[in-house]
Amino acid sequence: QVQLVESGGGLVQAGGSLRLSCAASGRSFTGYAMGWFRQAPGKEREFVSAISWTGYSIYYADSVKGRFTISRDNAKNTVYLQMNVLRAEDTAAYYCAAASGKFGAQAVLYDYWGQGTQVTVSS
């Protein structure tokens, strides 16, 4: 089992920035691709970004491209999501997820999920 704990959410004004972190614990983190997803009230969960185990492959949703940056520190078993120029429509609960031996934007690829951290952007 891999346990994932997100942190860094909060309330921020539009145009501001936040940095989310996701710390993994439990079994070895080796080989896991990591993803960030979000879900706003009344909406379906949507893909935000993903990074491969090596960090060489990265995906972003079009809605966040150029504003969000995903990164990882495998020595610390942690993945990050730097969010800049935040907009009201970025308001959602943000979840990190881990995929063993797979990589992509589809939620079904991910084996483990965190509990989420709330991001609220005021306009």
BALOBA-1460 file (C-alpha; in Angstrom, 3 decimals):
// residues 123
<rec num="1" residu="q" x="0.000" y="0.000" z="0.000"/>
<rec num="2" residu="v" x="1.035" y="3.563" z="-0.692"/>
<rec num="3" residu="q" x="-0.360" y="6.318" z="1.476"/>
<rec num="4" residu="l" x="-0.601" y="9.782" z="-0.033"/>
<rec num="5" residu="v" x="-1.083" y="12.970" z="1.956"/>
<rec num="6" residu="e" x="-1.652" y="16.295" z="0.233"/>
<rec num="7" residu="s" x="-0.939" y="19.670" z="1.782"/>
<rec num="8" residu="g" x="-0.614" y="23.302" z="0.772"/>
<rec num="9" residu="g" x="-4.173" y="24.134" z="-0.135"/>
<rec num="10" residu="g" x="-5.901" y="27.257" z="1.066"/>
<rec num="11" residu="l" x="-7.638" y="30.470" z="0.152"/>
<rec num="12" residu="v" x="-5.937" y="32.777" z="-2.318"/>
<rec num="13" residu="q" x="-6.962" y="35.750" z="-4.418"/>
<rec num="14" residu="a" x="-7.186" y="35.474" z="-8.158"/>
<rec num="15" residu="g" x="-3.774" y="35.958" z="-9.710"/>
<rec num="16" residu="g" x="-2.049" y="34.499" z="-6.695"/>
<rec num="17" residu="s" x="-0.042" y="31.322" z="-6.244"/>
<rec num="18" residu="l" x="-0.073" y="28.172" z="-4.179"/>
<rec num="19" residu="r" x="2.215" y="25.175" z="-3.996"/>
<rec num="20" residu="l" x="0.675" y="21.820" z="-3.288"/>
<rec num="21" residu="s" x="2.707" y="18.926" z="-1.938"/>
<rec num="22" residu="c" x="1.932" y="15.232" z="-1.872"/>
<rec num="23" residu="a" x="3.982" y="13.044" z="0.425"/>
<rec num="24" residu="a" x="4.009" y="9.308" z="-0.161"/>
<rec num="25" residu="s" x="4.675" y="6.674" z="2.464"/>
<rec num="26" residu="g" x="4.275" y="2.952" z="2.820"/>
<rec num="27" residu="r" x="5.687" y="0.606" z="0.259"/>
<rec num="28" residu="s" x="8.432" y="1.693" z="-2.101"/>
<rec num="29" residu="f" x="7.709" y="4.777" z="-4.153"/>
<rec num="30" residu="t" x="10.001" y="3.489" z="-6.881"/>
<rec num="31" residu="g" x="8.513" y="3.339" z="-10.334"/>
<rec num="32" residu="y" x="5.300" y="5.179" z="-9.560"/>
<rec num="33" residu="a" x="4.018" y="7.847" z="-11.884"/>
<rec num="34" residu="m" x="2.184" y="10.604" z="-10.023"/>
<rec num="35" residu="g" x="-0.794" y="12.662" z="-11.009"/>
<rec num="36" residu="w" x="-2.849" y="15.560" z="-9.773"/>
<rec num="37" residu="f" x="-6.594" y="15.679" z="-10.270"/>
<rec num="38" residu="r" x="-9.223" y="18.091" z="-9.048"/>
<rec num="39" residu="q" x="-12.931" y="18.094" z="-8.404"/>
<rec num="40" residu="a" x="-15.117" y="21.141" z="-8.010"/>
<rec num="41" residu="p" x="-18.541" y="20.961" z="-6.347"/>
<rec num="42" residu="g" x="-21.114" y="19.510" z="-8.703"/>
<rec num="43" residu="k" x="-18.506" y="18.603" z="-11.295"/>
<rec num="44" residu="e" x="-16.685" y="15.456" z="-12.248"/>
<rec num="45" residu="r" x="-13.101" y="14.836" z="-11.253"/>
<rec num="46" residu="e" x="-10.733" y="16.136" z="-13.897"/>
<rec num="47" residu="f" x="-7.099" y="15.594" z="-14.741"/>
<rec num="48" residu="v" x="-4.675" y="18.400" z="-13.957"/>
<rec num="49" residu="s" x="-1.145" y="17.093" z="-14.456"/>
<rec num="50" residu="a" x="0.994" y="13.969" z="-14.352"/>
<rec num="51" residu="i" x="4.684" y="13.195" z="-14.110"/>
<rec num="52" residu="s" x="6.489" y="9.963" z="-14.824"/>
<rec num="53" residu="w" x="8.765" y="8.242" z="-12.331"/>
<rec num="54" residu="t" x="11.852" y="9.726" z="-13.966"/>
<rec num="55" residu="g" x="10.284" y="13.126" z="-14.397"/>
<rec num="56" residu="y" x="11.093" y="13.081" z="-18.089"/>
<rec num="57" residu="s" x="7.469" y="12.822" z="-19.183"/>
<rec num="58" residu="i" x="4.939" y="15.387" z="-18.051"/>
<rec num="59" residu="y" x="1.345" y="16.053" z="-19.054"/>
<rec num="60" residu="y" x="-0.822" y="19.069" z="-18.333"/>
<rec num="61" residu="a" x="-4.477" y="19.736" z="-18.919"/>
<rec num="62" residu="d" x="-4.949" y="22.547" z="-21.412"/>
<rec num="63" residu="s" x="-6.699" y="24.608" z="-18.756"/>
<rec num="64" residu="v" x="-3.578" y="24.795" z="-16.583"/>
<rec num="65" residu="k" x="-0.815" y="24.689" z="-19.173"/>
<rec num="66" residu="g" x="1.570" y="27.606" z="-18.714"/>
<rec num="67" residu="r" x="0.305" y="28.333" z="-15.206"/>
<rec num="68" residu="f" x="0.903" y="25.104" z="-13.263"/>
<rec num="69" residu="t" x="4.159" y="23.175" z="-12.903"/>
<rec num="70" residu="i" x="4.447" y="19.628" z="-11.633"/>
<rec num="71" residu="s" x="7.684" y="18.302" z="-10.171"/>
<rec num="72" residu="r" x="8.888" y="15.518" z="-7.927"/>
<rec num="73" residu="d" x="11.657" y="14.746" z="-5.482"/>
<rec num="74" residu="n" x="12.033" y="10.981" z="-5.354"/>
<rec num="75" residu="a" x="14.517" y="11.182" z="-2.504"/>
<rec num="76" residu="k" x="11.755" y="12.768" z="-0.417"/>
<rec num="77" residu="n" x="8.930" y="10.670" z="-1.884"/>
<rec num="78" residu="t" x="7.137" y="13.904" z="-2.666"/>
<rec num="79" residu="v" x="5.452" y="15.419" z="-5.694"/>
<rec num="80" residu="y" x="4.616" y="19.090" z="-6.036"/>
<rec num="81" residu="l" x="2.186" y="21.223" z="-7.978"/>
<rec num="82" residu="q" x="3.157" y="24.866" z="-8.289"/>
<rec num="83" residu="m" x="0.073" y="26.835" z="-9.239"/>
<rec num="84" residu="n" x="0.479" y="30.388" z="-10.500"/>
<rec num="85" residu="v" x="-1.941" y="32.980" z="-11.860"/>
<rec num="86" residu="l" x="-4.790" y="31.215" z="-10.132"/>
<rec num="87" residu="r" x="-8.303" y="31.780" z="-11.353"/>
<rec num="88" residu="a" x="-11.688" y="31.378" z="-9.710"/>
<rec num="89" residu="e" x="-12.305" y="28.341" z="-11.918"/>
<rec num="90" residu="d" x="-9.307" y="26.611" z="-10.330"/>
<rec num="91" residu="t" x="-11.308" y="26.328" z="-7.103"/>
<rec num="92" residu="a" x="-11.605" y="22.633" z="-6.287"/>
<rec num="93" residu="a" x="-10.413" y="19.849" z="-4.067"/>
<rec num="94" residu="y" x="-7.064" y="18.700" z="-5.393"/>
<rec num="95" residu="y" x="-6.038" y="15.067" z="-5.177"/>
<rec num="96" residu="c" x="-2.743" y="13.398" z="-5.862"/>
<rec num="97" residu="a" x="-2.600" y="9.854" z="-7.126"/>
<rec num="98" residu="a" x="0.038" y="7.188" z="-7.772"/>
<rec num="99" residu="a" x="0.195" y="4.729" z="-10.645"/>
<rec num="100" residu="s" x="2.467" y="1.699" z="-10.637"/>
<rec num="101" residu="g" x="3.922" y="0.862" z="-14.026"/>
<rec num="102" residu="k" x="1.497" y="3.113" z="-15.871"/>
<rec num="103" residu="f" x="1.404" y="6.752" z="-16.909"/>
<rec num="104" residu="g" x="-1.288" y="8.967" z="-18.303"/>
<rec num="105" residu="a" x="-4.175" y="11.338" z="-17.723"/>
<rec num="106" residu="q" x="-6.891" y="8.797" z="-17.060"/>
<rec num="107" residu="a" x="-7.951" y="8.394" z="-13.449"/>
<rec num="108" residu="v" x="-8.449" y="4.651" z="-13.908"/>
<rec num="109" residu="l" x="-4.683" y="4.235" z="-14.337"/>
<rec num="110" residu="y" x="-4.011" y="5.304" z="-10.765"/>
<rec num="111" residu="d" x="-3.838" y="2.795" z="-7.950"/>
<rec num="112" residu="y" x="-3.675" y="5.020" z="-4.891"/>
<rec num="113" residu="w" x="-5.288" y="8.326" z="-4.003"/>
<rec num="114" residu="g" x="-4.860" y="10.933" z="-1.307"/>
<rec num="115" residu="q" x="-7.660" y="12.512" z="0.690"/>
<rec num="116" residu="g" x="-7.395" y="15.835" z="-1.079"/>
<rec num="117" residu="t" x="-6.622" y="19.435" z="-0.192"/>
<rec num="118" residu="q" x="-8.994" y="22.310" z="-0.842"/>
<rec num="119" residu="v" x="-7.972" y="25.224" z="-3.034"/>
<rec num="120" residu="t" x="-10.275" y="28.224" z="-3.077"/>
<rec num="121" residu="v" x="-9.576" y="31.171" z="-5.360"/>
<rec num="122" residu="s" x="-11.500" y="34.338" z="-4.667"/>
<rec num="123" residu="s" x="-12.248" y="36.658" z="-7.547"/>
